[in-house]
Amino acid sequence: MVLAGLGPAGSHVIFHPFFSDLAGDFQVIYVDLHGRGRSDTPEDLGEITFAGDVADVAELIRQLDLGPVHVYGFSYGGLLGQALALDHADLVRSLVLANSLHSPEMWQRNHANINRELENQHPDVWDRIQELRREGAVSTDPRLREQFAAATALVRFYDPGNAAKLLSEPGARNLELYPLFVGADVDFIIGGQVAQIPDFRPRLKDIAAPVLVLAGRFDRALYPRLQREFAEYAPRITVRVLERSGSFSHVEEPEEVFAQVRAFLKG
């Protein structure tokens, strides 16, 4: 089961067809969360919560009568995976956390790291961001989003050219939900639901299922030192570093990712 997450407004489509490579060995199920991707959207987007996402995925596993399942959680999906492994342990056979986070604090540090990289490596972009902020623009303002997007390849990829390999489709991202879920000024201060997500660090040692953390050597937002913190709180957690990856190891090094995942799941 793949829990996607290029931010909470994302959809599984950023993965397709990458994880289909595993379909020869495992049944692969992509999850579009409530109000995202091809799932139904409630009239009141405020109904969508982190706790609700966890409950929905747990119920999906039960309804499909598949549990316990292997869970691959990318980014926000990894937070859901940790909650599932802790609060619905009977449904989770193993957990892979890829480019993920253990707490709201780590989410905040993620943005601080991105901003530092932009300021140092893209000073012209950073100057425009600061000018817009002086005018009162928050980070979800389309003008600021355009500036941040211009530097995504530098911060998030080992090879910036690989950014073109990301896939999407119309409707894949719920842009109305995004500021409600993460906060309107998320690039500087997180808010909304993500600020209320539990800090999983004290409970990581209580996860009974095997856990594999995948980190990109050139992930300049959630860099390897941050990913090692998972194992510092729970020594049984295995951390693997992908040497030619940024944030999207399944895009930049799919063969290595699948080799690591297959060995982990069959181990």
Protein Blocks (a to p, Z undefined) as FASTA:
>chain_A
ZZddehjkbcfklmpmklmmmmmmpccdddddehiajbccdfblmlpcfklmmmmmmmmm
mmnopaccddddehjlmmmmmmmmmmmmmlpmbdcdehiafbfklmmmmmmmmmmmmmmm
mmmlmmmmmmmmmnopafklmklmmmmmmmmmmmmpmblmlmmmpccdehkacfklmmmm
nopklmmogchjllmpccfklmmmmpmbdcdddddfklcklgfklmmmmmmmmmkbccdd
dfkbcfllmlmmmmlmmmmmmmmmmZZ
